[in-house]
Amino acid sequence: MEEIPVDVDAVKLPERFFHQAGSILLAVPRIKAEIRRFKPQVVNALFVPNYGWAGALCGFSPLVVSAWGSDVLISPRKSLWHRKRVSLIVKKADLLFADAKVIAERMVELGADQERIVTVPLGVDPTLFDRPRDEPRADEVCRVISTRKFEPLYRNETFVEAAIQILRKEPGQFRFALIGEGSTRGVAKERVAHAGLSGAISFHPFLPPEELYGLLVAADIYVSCSESDGTSVSLLEAMALGLYPIVTDIPANREWITDGVNGRLFPVGGAAALAGVIKEVAASQKMWPDVCEKNRAIIKKRALWPENMAVVERAIVNLVHQSHRC
């Protein structure tokens, strides 16, 4: 299983970590008191750290936790403390939800009982299939879009560098858009401005769903440069809306995209490789309808929100029934 290499011995816990840990420890007595008052049949702590840690420290059973990516793929590799904490949580949980196979495998490595894990992605709103794609445009410009956060994990600088490489050689044939906020956004905008390409590479803030979906259906290619992920809802939405997906070659993405069949994969950090793949895809537009059809079929079968949340609900109800029988 591929992971980001981290030198555990070199990682120092930041000051804010101790503030967060202290806040959780101080909250545990209040959570316990609320549990005694409310008398729940199950506690769903959701995200593994830090809520999962609070749930585990409360000692209540049955306990449910969920893992969506960095909480088990990256956090345990930051330090021995982080690993032990996550291991404690997944061992104590009576039911664990993983949104990708790679997440489930990692939880088992950390000590979780395989029999207690349910692997199910969050899924997308089925009404996305009712949104018509934009009609073919007379300008023949290929529109490429990314909707990942501007944080180091998502490597948006790779998208920006690939876009600059393409536009310098083929100006006027492509338009690029990045949607989101985060700590690396300013640097990315400065890079684009310095390259004199602000007119062809646009930046948008976080958008309400309607506006976001409007931009997606007007685009042709979806790109994600993330170096680590669980099942990305952004990718699932792009697949449902008929965009051609180009994503990093990491385990979670390979659960959805087969290179050259229903999308393309490229190496993490490979701006030149990404630029080449984008140009190849743009030059093979006759393949797009087939890819769109395959991806919509995949989403309808495996990634619809109502169906997948029904799986989650049944698993929790069954857990409650089992705990009562015990």
N, C-alpha and C positions, 0 to 999 in steps of 0.2 A: 504494500500500500504506500502511495507516495505522500510525503509530508514535507513541510518546510523545515529544513535543518535549523535547529536552534541550539546554541551552546548553553546548556543549562547552567553550568558553573559560572558563566560570564554574565548571566542575567541578574540584575539587582532589582528588588522590589521597590517601586516608586513610592514616594510619601503618600500619594493619594490611595495606594492599595491599603495601607494601614488604616486610613480614614474609612474606607469602604468596609474593611473587615470588622473594624470596631463598631460601625453602624449596624452591621448585621448581628453581631453578638449582642449588642444592646437591644435590638429589636426582638430577639428570640423570646424573652419572658412575656412580652406583650402579645406575640403571636400565639404562644402557648395559652395565655389567658383567653384570647379570642377563640381558640379551638375549644377550650372547656365551655365557653359560653354558647357557642354556635352548635357544638356537637356534630360536626360533619361526618358523613359516611366515608369520605375520601378527601385527601388534601392533594390538590394539583398545584405543584410549585412552579410548573412551566419550565423556564430556562434553567439549565443545569447550574452554572454560577451566575449570579449570586443567590437567586431565589431558591434554587435547589439545595444550596448549602443551608440556608435558613430552615427549609423544610426538613432536611435530614437531622439538624440539631434539635428540632422540636421533638423528635422521637415518635411521631404519630405514624400509625399504620392503618390502612394502606396509603402509601405515598406514591404519587405519579410525578415524573419529570420528563422533560423533552429536550432533545439536542438538535440543533439546526446547523452546526458548522464549527465555527471557531471555538465554541465552548468545549468541544472534545478533541478537535483536530489540532488546535494551536495552544490553547490555554494550558493543558497539562505539560507542554514542552517548555514553558517559560521558566519553571523552577521546580525543584523537588516538592516544595510546598504546594504549588498549584496542582501538580500531579496527584499528590496524596489527597487533596481536598476533593478533586473530581472523582477519584477512585472511591472515596468514602460515599459520595452521593450516589453513584451508579450502583454500588453494592447494596446500599440501604433501600433504594427504590424498589417498590413492589411491581411497578409497571413503568416501562420506559418507551418513549416514542422517538424514533429516528426518522428524519425526512429523506435519508439516502442510505443505500447499502453500505457505503464507506463509513458513514456515521455509526451504524449498528456494529460493524466490524471493530471500529475503534473502541466502542463502549465495552465490547467483550474483552478486548485486550486490557482494558482498565479494570476489569473484574466483574462486569455486569453478567448476570445470568442470561444466556441467549434465549431461554424460554420466556423471559419476561419482556423481551423487546418486540415492539410492533413497528415495522418499517412502513411508513406512509408519508408521501409528500403533502404539503398543505393544499396544493391545487389552485385552480383559477375559477373565476366566475364563468359559468356556462354561457352567459349572455355575450361574452366576447365573440362567440361564433356568429352572432347576429350582426356584427359590424362589418359592412362591406369594405373591401379594399378600395383605395383611391383608383380612379380610372387611369389608364396609361397616359403619361404626360408627353406633351409635344417637345419639351426641352431635352428629353433623353438624359437628364442628369440622374446619376445613381445616388440615392440618399442613404447614408449610413448612420446608425444611431446607437448610443450606449446609454443605459439607464442605471449604472452602478454608482454607489456613493464615491465621493472624492476622499478616500482614505487610502493609506498605503497598501492595504490588503488587496484592493481592487485594481491597482496598477493602471489607472487611467492615463498615466504618462505614456504607456505603450500605445494606447489608442491615438493620442495626440501626435506622437512621433510618426506612427504609420500614416496618419492623415497628411502630415506635412510632406512626407516622402512622396506620397501619391500626387498631391496637388502641385508640387514643384515640377513634376514630369508631365502631368496631365491636367493642367488648370482648366477649370470650366466644366469638367466632366463629372465631378463628384461634389457633394455637399455632406458635411459631417455635423452631428449634433451630440452634445453630452448633456444629460439631464441629472441634476442632483446638487447636493451641497456637501461640504466637508473640508477638512484641513488642507488638502492638496489642491483645492480649486484655484486659489489665487496664483500659485506657481504655474498651473496648466494654462491659465488665461494669459499670463505674462509670456509664456513660451509661444503661444499662438500669435500674440500681438507682435512680439519681436520678429517672428517669421513673416509678418505682414499678411497674415491669412485670416484675420478676424471676420472677413466677409464670407468665407467658405467654411469656417469651423465655428459653430455657434454654441453658446453655453446657456442653459436654462436652469432655473431653480427647481426645487421640488415642486411638482405640479399635482393638482387634484386629479383623481382618476380619469375624469372625462377629458381633460386637456392632455393628459399623458397618452391616453389611448388614441386621441386624435393625431398626435405626432407619430405614434407608432404605425398606424394604418397608412400614413402618408409616406413612410419610409420603406426601403427595400431590404436592407441588410441590418441585422442586429449583431452587435459585438459585445462580448464580455471578456475582459482581460484579467479577471481575478486569479490570484495565485493559489487560493484555497476556497472551497465552497462546500456547502451541503447542496441540496436541490434548490436551485435559484428560481424563485417565483418570477423574477424578471425574464429569465429564459423561457419559462413555461408560457408566460403571457405573449412573448414574441412569437413562439411557435403557434399558439392558438390564433394569433392575429395575422398569420401568413407571412411573416418576415423570414428571410433566409438567415439561419443562425451560424455565426462564426465565433467559436468560444475556445478558451484555453484547454489544452490537453491534460486535464486533471481527472481523478477518478469519478467525482460526482457528475461532471459534464458527460463523461463517457457512458454513464447510465442512461442518458437521453439522446446523445448525438453519436452516430456512427460516421466517421470521417468519409466524405464522398458519397454518402447514401442519403442522409437527411440533414446535412449541414457539413461544416468543416471545423477541424481542430488545428490549433497552432501552439507552439511552445510558449510557456510563461515567459514574459519579458521580451519576446521575439518581435520587435516592431517591424523589422524588415520582412520577416516571414508573414506577419499579419498583412502588411501592405501587399505582398505578392498574392496572398489568398483573396483579399478583397478584389483585386484587379481580375483574378481568374474567375471569381464568382460573377462579377459585373459583366464579364465578357460571355457568360454562358446563361443568359436570361431565359433561354428556352427550357432550361432545367428547373426553373423556379416553381412553376405550377405543380410539378411532380413532388418536389420537396415540400411545398405547402400542404399538399394533400396528405402526404405521409405524416407530417408533424401534427396536423389537426387530428388525424386518426389516433396518434399516440396519446395526445392530450385527452381526447374523449374517452380513451380506454383506461388511462392510468392517473390522470391529474385533474379531475373535476372536484372543486371544493365541496359541494354537497355530499357526493359519494364518499370522499375520503374522510370528511368529518363524521360521517355516519360510522365508518370503521373505528374512528377514535372513540365515539360515544359508546359503541357496543363493547369495546375493550374495557372501558372504565366501568360500565354497568356490570359486566361479567366479573371484574375484579371485586367490586362491592359484594356481589352475590357470593363469591368464593370466600371472602373474608368473613362473611356472616356465618357461612357453613362451618368455618373453622372455629 
